[in-house]
Amino acid sequence: MGSVALREPVEMDSLLSVCRKSVFVFALVSLLSSCVTVTAPEPIFSYNEVVIINQLRILVQDVAIQASESGRVFSCGNIAPRGICSNKFPAQPYYGNPIQVSWVVANGRRYDRTIELLLPESFTPEIPLRGVLVIGAQGAISAYLEQEAPGPHR
C-alpha cells in the first residue's frame, strides 16, 4: 500500500468564520445593488434660436447673453427702438442653467442680470427650443422658452 499524507486538521471555527464573512459580503452586495434605482434619463433638450426684443423707445446696445455651462456668447450690437435681434443656428444642448445677460441703453447706463429660464413640462425633447428675452423699461427683463408646434415648421 502506498503512503497517504495527512493534512493538518482544519479548525472548525476558522472555517465558520470564512463562511460567515462570505455570506456577509454576499448579503451586503445584494442589499446595495437593490438600493440602486434605475431611472429613465432626463430628456435631452436643445435650442437653435435666440430672440431679443427691445420694448424701449430708445436704442439698446451691446446686448450679450452668455450661457454659463458652455461659455457661449450671443450678442447684438444695436437693437433699434421697438426692434428685434434674432439668430438661428445648429441645435445646441440645453442644460437649463442660468444665463448672464448684459446691455447698455442709449443714455450709457449698463445693466447686468442673471436669468433662469423655466422649461414647461409640455415641451418635448424632439423639437428645439427658442429662447426669447424681452428688454423693458428701467432695466426690466423677462425671458421665456418657446417651441414650435409639432408638424411642418416655418
Residue pairs with C-beta under 8 A, 6 or more apart in sequence:
43 124
43 125
44 93
44 125
45 93
45 94
45 96
45 119
45 123
45 125
45 128
45 129
46 91
46 92
46 93
46 94
46 125
46 128
46 129
47 91
47 92
47 94
47 128
47 129
47 130
47 131
47 145
48 88
48 89
48 90
48 91
48 92
48 128
48 129
48 130
49 86
49 87
49 88
49 89
49 128
49 129
49 130
49 131
50 65
50 74
50 86
50 87
50 130
50 131
50 133
51 84
51 85
51 86
51 130
51 131
51 132
51 133
52 63
52 65
52 76
52 79
52 84
52 85
52 86
52 132
52 133
52 134
52 135
53 83
53 84
53 132
53 133
53 134
53 135
54 60
54 79
54 80
54 81
54 82
54 83
54 84
54 85
54 135
55 82
55 134
55 135
55 136
55 137
56 81
56 82
56 105
56 135
56 136
56 137
57 81
57 82
58 81
58 105
58 106
58 107
59 78
59 79
59 80
59 81
59 105
59 106
60 78
60 79
60 103
60 104
60 105
60 106
60 135
61 77
61 78
61 79
61 103
61 104
61 105
61 106
62 75
62 77
62 102
62 103
62 104
63 75
63 76
63 79
63 85
63 101
63 102
63 103
63 135
64 73
64 74
64 75
64 100
64 101
64 102
64 103
65 73
65 74
65 75
65 99
65 100
65 101
65 131
65 133
66 72
66 73
66 99
66 100
66 101
67 73
67 95
67 97
67 99
68 97
68 98
68 99
68 100
69 95
69 97
70 92
72 92
74 87
76 85
79 85
79 135
91 128
94 119
94 129
96 116
96 117
96 119
97 116
98 114
98 115
98 116
99 114
99 115
99 116
99 117
99 131
99 143
100 112
100 113
100 114
101 112
101 113
101 114
101 115
101 133
101 141
101 143
102 110
102 111
102 112
102 113
103 110
103 111
103 135
104 110
104 111
105 111
109 139
111 139
111 141
113 139
113 141
115 133
115 141
115 143
117 131
117 143
117 144
117 145
118 144
118 145
119 129
119 145
120 145
123 129
123 145
123 147
124 147
124 150
126 150
127 147
127 148
127 150
128 147
128 148
129 145
129 146
129 147
130 145
130 146
130 147
130 148
131 143
131 145
132 143
132 144
132 145
132 146
133 141
133 142
133 143
134 141
134 142
134 143
135 141
136 142
148 154
